[in-house]
Amino acid sequence: MDQNRFTPEFCSTAVAHFAKMTPEGLHTLAQELGLRLTAAGLSYCQRYFSEEEKRAPLVGELRFLDAYAARYRRSPETLEVKELSFQREEDARVFADILRMQGELQPVTETGEAKPPLLPELLAACGSYLCRGGRAPETPIEVAPRAMIAAHLKQKAAPDLFLDAEDLTAVPSTASATRTALDGMMLLTLVETQEGSLVPDAARLFSEFSAYGLLPLVKTDKEGLLPHLVSLSCGAELDLAYLRDADPTEGVIAALTAGKHVLLFAAPERALGTLFASGAPIALVGRALSPHRLVIRRGMQRLLSLSLDFLKSWRQPHSAPATVHPPLSSQAVLRTAENGSAFLGEVRAEGSPQEALSDLLCAALSAGADMRTATLSMIWECPESLGDTALLEGIIPLLIGVHRICAELALPSMPPRLISSGKDTHALRILLAASKCHTPTACDKLKAALKAHDFGTARKVLYQGNAH
């Protein structure tokens, strides 16, 4: 196969008669284009382009999907959880409760049988828990980046708190409103100039230009921007006019997976001149869209236009057996910030999350946080190098521990995130945001109740203590 034929013009050519191709024809097409996709994978593409796009795919779109599937085929996001054994009956009971909640939204197969849940679906089931009274999250953590930026300037420190936890999936019920609000805003990146500089640089930028209403979307690490695009509640049109690759598809994949510390943020078009004149290390990458789509251009040439919902469903599931052991205790790292009427806190634990969450709740009460408005968000840090079994044996014990506490204390959460930490250990980061409108509350009683697993008393301290 001649790789030199994948010119921009050829990649922008529609695949003729794609919708009518037989499995044999799809196999031949895969060989001609050098695709790793099977006939079954291409058949899935057939249905999408016929039913959703109502057009033939571009050569570049198929090659992009091929590269995307190959890169994320065995990612944690596609790990099925179906072969677990438990050392403790209590853990099995709590896990069954998580499965019960997740099962209400669980898709079924054509035969009517429930599909095994994916790991992110279980995390979401835990994260979307509402209290028995039906209280939904009241303090979206998507306000936290700006609050943390302001706190950073006051504290003269650079805690990497909240900024890398944010995207616009925070409150699903407001996703359509968020897309409308962002539609047409420009998408820019702020690049880390030296190790540890991104948060303070963002603090200065967002503080100096606060009048423009800059919106932080997501902070990327070594994984690059691509895996985060499917999580944005807005669409994105990216112009990669700087690409000089003879093969534009390879250039797009390389650009979107470049392992850099970058903050993607949105700004109104009227702010561009002022932002660029500031000398900050920023670059314009495109604009936000109301349709939940990813559109990539190189100048006037369209390279691809795909549904982000389709990309999210594109990853292929895989599974592995695992034995769930009780988590080890570990010392948690707690960081907090206060900004006017808001309390913000983060705790990171590599072992049992109970003590970590207890420390976070006590810090919130001591700061006068109104726990009736509190919202949690969780970030699951996963080592890149571990196999599926080790991944499950690291995450599931943490999931069980945090679910039990959140359920017993009726703490509503927002959708969690699963990220690659680049470290050798699993960790759970718990973020809390709450309005701060009460006098500080002593937390000795709360700490004692949580240590004794007396969740009834703990609930009274958390909520009745704020009722004045």
VOGU-3710 file (C-alpha; in Angstrom, 3 decimals, decimal comma):
1> mdqnrftpef> 0,000/0,000/0,000  1,354/3,401/-0,996  1,313/5,613/2,123  2,106/8,670/-0,007  -1,349/8,595/-1,556  -2,974/9,791/1,697  -2,830/13,401/0,622  -5,198/16,028/2,035  -7,236/15,819/-1,159  -7,553/12,035/-0,996
11> cstavahfak> -8,439/12,065/2,728  -11,236/14,552/1,982  -12,747/12,212/-0,627  -16,000/10,421/0,201  -15,964/6,597/0,163  -18,325/5,735/-2,675  -21,120/3,179/-2,060  -20,009/2,706/1,559  -23,565/2,160/2,840  -24,145/-0,757/0,443
21> mtpeglhtla> -20,868/-2,604/0,965  -21,061/-6,253/1,999  -18,807/-7,684/4,740  -16,479/-8,875/1,985  -16,449/-5,390/0,481  -15,716/-3,848/3,878  -12,817/-6,261/4,350  -11,414/-5,247/0,963  -11,830/-1,559/1,850  -9,926/-2,072/5,101
31> qelglrltaa> -7,038/-3,617/3,180  -7,009/-0,835/0,592  -6,947/1,915/3,234  -4,635/0,086/5,648  -7,267/0,001/8,390  -7,009/-2,205/11,468  -10,788/-2,180/11,824  -12,591/-5,468/11,315  -15,605/-5,881/9,051  -17,770/-5,741/12,190
41> glsycqryfs> -16,224/-2,411/13,181  -16,779/-0,990/9,716  -20,348/-2,303/9,796  -20,883/-0,244/12,954  -19,588/2,771/11,018  -21,995/1,931/8,193  -24,980/2,189/10,515  -23,756/5,443/12,008  -23,121/7,208/8,702  -26,333/5,873/7,133
51> eeekraplvg> -28,657/6,546/10,063  -27,092/9,573/11,752  -24,979/11,421/9,194  -26,982/10,285/6,136  -23,894/10,533/3,973  -20,807/8,572/2,993  -17,752/8,915/5,232  -14,592/10,656/4,124  -11,455/8,554/3,760  -9,859/10,648/6,511
61> elrfldayaa> -12,808/10,049/8,854  -12,470/6,277/8,567  -8,729/6,486/9,150  -9,300/8,763/12,154  -11,808/6,296/13,637  -9,356/3,473/12,989  -6,553/5,265/14,852  -8,922/6,343/17,644  -10,179/2,776/18,165  -6,654/1,367/18,161
71> ryrrspetle> -5,478/3,880/20,758  -8,393/3,412/23,167  -9,361/-0,196/22,492  -8,184/-1,349/25,918  -8,639/1,838/27,882  -10,117/1,855/31,422  -13,186/3,559/29,950  -14,076/0,341/28,091  -13,338/-2,134/30,893  -16,351/-4,352/31,669
81> vkelsfqree> -16,871/-5,320/35,314  -18,347/-8,814/35,414  -15,922/-11,266/37,056  -15,428/-10,027/40,612  -15,015/-12,072/43,782  -15,016/-10,525/47,265  -13,062/-11,345/50,406  -15,674/-9,666/52,641  -19,441/-10,145/52,507  -19,951/-6,505/53,464
91> darvfadilr> -18,058/-5,362/50,355  -20,170/-7,664/48,185  -23,340/-6,158/49,683  -22,245/-2,577/49,040  -21,171/-3,457/45,511  -24,588/-5,027/44,878  -26,153/-1,690/45,876  -23,977/0,093/43,309  -25,042/-2,433/40,666  -28,684/-1,880/41,597
101> mqgelqpvte> -28,423/1,861/41,016  -26,433/1,438/37,820  -28,851/-1,200/36,549  -31,704/1,290/36,294  -29,871/2,982/33,426  -28,142/-0,126/32,145  -28,699/-0,896/28,440  -29,943/-4,328/27,446  -28,900/-6,611/24,621  -31,125/-7,606/21,725
111> tgeakppllp> -32,106/-10,712/23,705  -33,296/-8,579/26,628  -30,340/-9,417/28,881  -28,506/-6,687/30,773  -25,042/-5,826/29,493  -22,135/-6,007/31,932  -21,477/-2,498/33,249  -18,387/-0,619/32,147  -16,099/0,746/34,837  -17,080/4,409/34,162
121> ellaacgsyl> -20,763/3,430/34,432  -20,170/2,045/37,922  -18,272/5,171/38,916  -21,131/7,272/37,598  -23,658/5,185/39,554  -21,749/5,968/42,721  -21,254/9,606/41,770  -24,890/10,246/40,897  -26,216/9,001/44,247  -28,889/11,296/45,682
131> crggrapetp> -29,992/11,407/49,274  -33,139/9,615/50,340  -35,064/12,867/50,086  -34,086/13,272/46,448  -31,801/16,271/46,902  -29,733/17,000/43,822  -26,357/18,794/43,788  -26,837/22,493/44,544  -23,298/23,873/44,286  -21,853/22,873/40,904
141> ievapramia> -18,113/22,398/41,153  -17,738/24,003/37,741  -17,532/27,328/39,654  -14,425/26,076/41,406  -11,692/26,879/38,855  -12,283/30,605/39,017  -12,588/30,485/42,799  -9,355/28,531/43,032  -7,593/30,946/40,711  -8,557/33,826/42,992
151> ahlkqkaapd> -7,476/31,872/46,061  -4,143/31,110/44,425  -3,365/34,794/43,981  -4,086/35,449/47,668  -2,137/32,461/48,978  0,900/32,848/46,691  0,957/29,081/46,293  0,304/26,739/43,416  -1,870/23,844/44,590  -3,059/21,917/41,547
161> lfldaedlta> -6,562/21,981/42,966  -9,715/21,657/40,861  -8,270/22,972/37,633  -7,517/19,522/36,281  -10,893/18,249/37,479  -13,055/20,539/35,452  -14,996/20,009/32,299  -18,515/20,952/31,305  -20,033/17,573/32,096  -20,458/18,755/35,654
171> vpstasatrt> -24,245/19,091/35,722  -25,890/16,943/33,023  -29,274/18,619/33,438  -27,779/21,936/32,312  -25,741/20,507/29,451  -27,993/21,890/26,699  -28,022/25,318/28,326  -24,239/25,185/28,639  -23,870/24,338/24,954  -26,062/27,277/23,986
181> aldgmmlltl> -24,095/29,641/26,226  -20,783/28,474/24,770  -21,886/28,351/21,150  -19,571/30,544/19,081  -17,082/31,256/21,866  -13,466/30,787/20,872  -11,447/27,826/22,164  -7,888/28,562/23,253  -5,104/26,687/24,996  -2,785/27,958/27,700
191> vetqegslvp> 0,487/26,000/27,564  2,723/25,238/30,534  6,018/27,050/29,938  7,921/25,323/32,740  7,097/22,591/35,247  4,424/23,717/37,675  3,706/26,999/35,885  0,261/26,223/34,456  -1,862/26,915/37,543  -0,172/30,222/38,489
201> daarlfsefs> -0,177/31,307/34,833  -3,900/30,496/34,634  -4,469/32,361/37,892  -2,900/35,521/36,528  -4,655/35,250/33,165  -8,131/34,629/34,580  -7,740/37,314/37,209  -6,457/39,972/34,816  -9,172/39,314/32,247  -12,042/38,369/34,562
211> aygllplvkt> -14,288/40,957/32,882  -14,351/38,807/29,736  -15,817/35,773/31,514  -13,128/33,266/30,514  -14,302/29,683/31,087  -11,795/26,907/31,932  -12,849/23,642/30,308  -10,251/20,969/30,990  -6,571/20,558/31,850  -4,700/17,879/29,921
221> dkegllphlv> -1,680/15,838/30,909  0,307/13,214/29,017  -2,904/11,790/27,533  -3,408/14,847/25,322  -6,637/16,584/24,382  -8,354/13,821/22,395  -9,835/11,717/25,241  -11,281/14,844/26,859  -13,140/16,046/23,777  -15,801/13,342/24,105
231> slscgaeldl> -16,517/14,529/27,675  -17,225/18,157/26,827  -20,902/19,033/26,906  -20,316/21,431/24,010  -19,132/20,609/20,521  -15,810/21,800/19,151  -14,615/23,009/15,759  -10,830/22,904/15,649  -8,732/24,553/12,953  -5,360/22,820/12,706
241> aylrdadpte> -4,130/25,088/9,926  -0,564/24,762/11,219  -0,383/21,075/10,221  2,274/20,486/7,627  2,025/16,685/7,499  1,567/15,171/4,073  -0,929/12,758/5,706  -3,452/15,011/7,524  -5,050/12,152/9,494  -1,741/11,247/11,113
251> gviaaltagk> -1,173/14,920/11,841  -4,562/15,289/13,535  -3,996/12,260/15,778  -0,490/13,470/16,679  -1,746/16,978/17,488  -4,634/15,788/19,681  -2,580/13,237/21,628  0,508/15,368/22,277  1,413/14,869/25,934  1,560/18,430/27,227
261> hvllfaaper> 0,206/20,228/30,271  -2,391/22,437/28,610  -5,501/24,245/29,839  -8,303/24,400/27,291  -10,563/27,384/27,909  -13,286/29,396/26,181  -13,318/33,145/25,601  -15,568/35,533/23,681  -14,218/36,585/20,292  -14,002/40,216/21,374
271> algtlfasga> -11,363/39,222/23,941  -8,894/37,721/21,459  -6,950/40,864/20,640  -6,448/41,746/24,292  -5,508/38,184/25,258  -2,870/37,853/22,540  -1,477/41,287/23,329  -0,881/40,155/26,925  2,000/37,932/25,846  0,579/34,888/27,647
281> pialvgrals> 1,513/31,485/26,120  -1,889/30,940/24,524  -2,974/29,628/21,139  -6,277/29,764/19,286  -7,458/26,261/18,374  -11,052/26,799/17,234  -14,537/27,580/18,488  -17,231/25,950/20,607  -20,329/24,540/18,925  -23,838/24,004/20,218
291> phrlvirrgm> -24,171/20,668/18,331  -22,297/17,944/20,205  -19,859/17,364/17,344  -16,152/17,361/16,650  -15,271/19,208/13,456  -11,636/19,461/12,392  -10,438/21,673/9,567  -7,119/22,636/8,089  -7,859/26,109/6,897  -10,798/25,894/4,484
301> qrllslsldf> -10,485/22,125/4,110  -12,739/19,942/6,284  -10,916/16,862/7,506  -13,682/15,326/9,601  -17,063/16,004/11,190  -18,271/13,400/13,693  -20,732/13,135/16,569  -18,977/13,194/19,927  -21,641/10,818/21,234  -20,650/8,369/18,494
311> lkswrqphsa> -16,972/8,685/19,427  -17,850/7,961/23,037  -19,614/4,738/22,002  -16,831/3,738/19,622  -14,471/2,158/22,142  -14,507/-1,636/22,257  -15,313/-3,334/25,632  -12,981/-5,836/27,308  -13,010/-7,618/30,686  -10,851/-9,396/33,272
321> patvhpplss> -11,396/-11,328/36,534  -10,441/-9,670/39,827  -10,532/-10,317/43,568  -11,616/-7,394/45,752  -9,500/-7,007/48,894  -10,225/-4,549/51,723  -8,371/-1,283/51,053  -5,351/-0,430/53,140  -5,443/2,668/55,309  -3,335/5,580/54,154
331> qavlrtaeng> -2,610/9,128/55,189  -4,669/11,558/53,138  -3,439/14,851/51,738  -5,961/17,645/52,370  -6,015/21,082/50,728  -8,673/23,765/51,089  -9,417/27,250/49,869  -12,064/29,833/50,642  -13,282/32,481/48,259  -15,923/34,850/49,586
341> saflgevrae> -19,037/32,762/50,194  -17,613/29,492/48,832  -15,653/26,705/50,502  -13,506/24,523/48,259  -11,639/21,453/49,375  -9,770/18,501/47,967  -8,461/15,350/49,589  -6,368/12,634/47,948  -6,175/9,086/49,299  -4,395/6,013/47,984
351> gspqealsdl> -6,059/3,660/50,476  -9,359/3,605/52,361  -11,285/6,808/51,590  -13,139/6,939/54,923  -10,522/8,894/56,873  -9,834/11,111/53,873  -13,482/12,050/53,446  -13,838/12,526/57,203  -10,981/15,054/57,155  -12,573/16,881/54,214
361> lcaalsagad> -16,009/17,107/55,864  -14,506/18,297/59,133  -12,561/21,004/57,305  -15,776/22,135/55,616  -17,702/22,366/58,905  -14,830/24,195/60,575  -14,952/26,773/57,775  -18,703/27,336/58,183  -19,768/25,501/55,013  -23,486/24,839/54,600
371> mrtatlsmiw> -23,508/21,103/53,935  -27,060/21,291/52,625  -25,556/22,897/49,511  -22,472/20,682/49,346  -21,567/18,792/46,187  -18,842/16,211/45,725  -16,897/15,281/42,641  -14,446/12,405/42,363  -11,370/11,830/40,243  -10,030/8,289/39,928
381> ecpeslgdta> -6,315/8,221/39,160  -5,217/5,030/37,408  -1,673/3,898/36,597  -1,099/3,516/32,879  1,047/0,410/33,008  -1,225/-1,913/35,005  -3,280/-4,703/33,440  -7,045/-4,908/33,687  -7,071/-7,188/36,753  -4,729/-4,955/38,757
391> llegiiplli> -6,728/-1,916/37,656  -9,985/-3,363/39,005  -8,358/-4,596/42,213  -7,109/-1,051/42,819  -10,267/0,896/41,961  -13,162/-1,287/43,182  -12,181/-1,204/46,904  -11,978/2,606/46,744  -15,315/2,730/44,928  -16,987/0,572/47,583
401> gvhricaela> -15,553/2,646/50,395  -16,584/6,026/49,037  -20,019/4,805/47,930  -20,840/3,541/51,396  -19,978/6,871/52,961  -21,754/8,986/50,334  -24,882/6,824/50,521  -25,019/6,800/54,310  -24,384/10,540/54,600  -26,663/11,444/51,662
411> lpsmpprlis> -23,927/13,394/49,872  -24,902/14,135/46,253  -22,149/14,010/43,671  -21,536/14,947/40,078  -20,211/12,680/37,305  -16,738/11,400/38,216  -13,689/11,378/35,989  -11,265/8,561/35,282  -7,775/9,805/34,432  -4,315/8,386/33,872
421> sgkdthalri> -2,067/9,523/36,689  1,312/8,484/35,321  2,114/7,104/38,794  2,451/3,558/40,137  -0,477/3,618/42,566  -4,224/4,086/42,433  -5,634/7,145/44,134  -8,998/8,754/44,719  -9,308/12,516/44,778  -12,496/13,861/46,332
431> llaaskchtp> -13,469/17,474/45,646  -16,059/19,390/47,659  -17,744/22,714/46,988  -20,274/24,360/49,282  -21,631/27,792/50,067  -20,153/29,277/53,229  -22,850/31,076/55,151  -22,780/29,729/58,717  -20,638/30,066/61,790  -17,924/27,422/62,046
441> tacdklkaal> -19,008/24,142/63,643  -16,845/22,007/65,916  -16,164/18,701/64,207  -15,069/16,441/67,087  -18,519/14,845/67,243  -18,575/14,261/63,489  -15,123/12,695/63,483  -16,044/10,367/66,355  -19,299/9,333/64,670  -17,587/8,530/61,373
451> kahdfgtark> -14,869/6,544/63,127  -17,552/4,473/64,877  -19,567/4,097/61,642  -22,433/5,894/63,411  -23,766/7,466/60,239  -27,075/8,543/61,817  -25,266/10,830/64,236  -22,923/11,991/61,469  -25,888/13,041/59,317  -27,359/15,049/62,197
461> vlyqgnah> -24,080/16,880/62,749  -23,666/17,603/59,023  -27,162/18,865/58,272  -28,883/19,825/61,526  -25,824/21,750/62,585  -26,403/24,007/59,554  -30,096/24,518/60,213  -30,045/27,858/61,959
//
